[in-house]
């Protein structure tokens, strides 16, 4: 992990918590920041890329080791907090 990455460790949490934690980290981060999410919920394989596409973020890396999923997301420069859907 690079020192300029923001780490969000959501291991041990189930859907939708990993994606919600990622959302909060991106909201607080500067434009263009890179956030690494660690999750062990298998649904994150689907939820995280879908969320990233929805907000226009780029998934720079994705991987899995020892049952832990890792995603590196670049915050889009023009993204602002969107209201949560019901």
C-alpha positions, 0 to 999 in steps of 0.5 A: 500500500502506498503512503498516499492512499487512504485505508478503509478496513471493512473486514468483518463487516457485511453488505452494505457496510463496506461500500458505505465506509468507502463512500464516507472516506471518499466524501471526506477525501480531496479530489483525486484521492486514492482510497484502498478498501479491504473487505472480506464480504464476498458481495463487495466483489459486486457492490464496490465496482458498481458503486464506483461506476455509479459515482464516476470513480475509477477502480485502479486495482482489485485483488484478493489474498487470503479471503480479503478483497482489496480495491483501490479507488480514485475519487473523481475530481467532480464528485460530490455527495449524492443523496442516498437512495431508499 
